[in-house]
Amino acid sequence: STHRAVTGAGAPDARIAADSAVAVVAGQHARRRARRAAYMQHGLTLSMGQKENLAKAVGDGTSVTLRLSSDALDGPDMLMLTKTHLTRIMEKKAEGAGMDLTLSKNQLMAMKRAKMGGGPFLGALLAGVAAPLIGKIFGFGV
């Protein structure tokens, strides 16, 4: 009888290994999606300077830290915050203290992609910021 070793992509062991690799990669992607932060909208009171810093960070693709007084922990300027941010805000409000709020670049990019009232989420917040900065963020010439 003639026996021949089967190797290469057509080999049963190679197919099993390839299927296993695909399953591992798919599992990693599912875990990454599950780890993505869920954002909730919360209103703060931001100064024009803070809005400009926020706009610059979005345009540059960097994180930003905003120093907020206790009075600024509530307000009309809507941001997308994590559960941890909201917990810290509630704690600081109860203490009557301010805080530093750091927004990650991924969080800012999520806000940039999000829609609110049919338009860009950040567009409404940053409407008062200089037009060139808004144009840079949303990719249109001004």
C-alpha positions, -999 to +999 in steps of 0.1 A: +000+000+000+011+035-007+011+060+021+016+096+014+020+124+040-005+152+035+010+186+044+003+222+035-029+242+035-050+212+023-039+190+052-066+182+078-043+193+107-036+226+089-074+233+084-080+226+121-052+249+131-065+276+107-101+272+121-087+274+157-067+306+148-098+322+134-118+313+165-091+328+187-090+360+168-128+363+168-128+357+206-102+385+210-123+409+190-154+400+211-135+406+243-122+440+230-158+451+221-169+440+256-142+461+272-151+492+253-164+518+277-201+525+276-206+563+277-235+581+292-244+617+286-239+642+315-241+680+314-212+701+328-205+738+328-174+744+306-157+778+301-148+789+266-112+781+273-121+745+283-142+742+251-112+754+231-089+728+249-115+701+242-117+711+205-079+711+202-076+677+218-102+662+194-084+678+165-050+665+176-063+631+186-050+635+222-066+632+257-075+663+277-079+671+314-105+697+325-103+712+359-139+717+372-152+736+402-180+721+423-204+745+405-193+732+371-201+696+378-237+702+364-247+723+335-258+726+299-226+713+282-232+677+274-203+652+273-202+614+270-187+601+303-179+567+317-196+552+347-165+558+367-165+595+357-201+598+368-195+581+401-166+605+408-187+635+398-215+625+422-190+619+450-174+653+445-208+671+442-218+655+476-185+668+491-190+702+475-156+698+459-142+703+423-122+678+404-100+671+374-118+652+347-096+635+321-112+625+288-092+599+268-086+602+231-108+572+225-136+589+245-132+621+225-132+601+192-165+584+204-180+618+210-167+630+176-185+601+159-217+603+179-248+622+167-272+643+188-303+659+174-293+650+138-259+667+140-225+659+154-226+655+192-196+678+198-208+703+172-235+716+195-211+719+224-184+736+205-206+759+184-191+789+202-155+780+195-136+796+167-148+783+133-113+772+122-110+748+152-144+733+144-135+729+108-103+711+117-122+687+141-149+678+116-128+679+085-143+707+065-126+738+054-137+771+068 
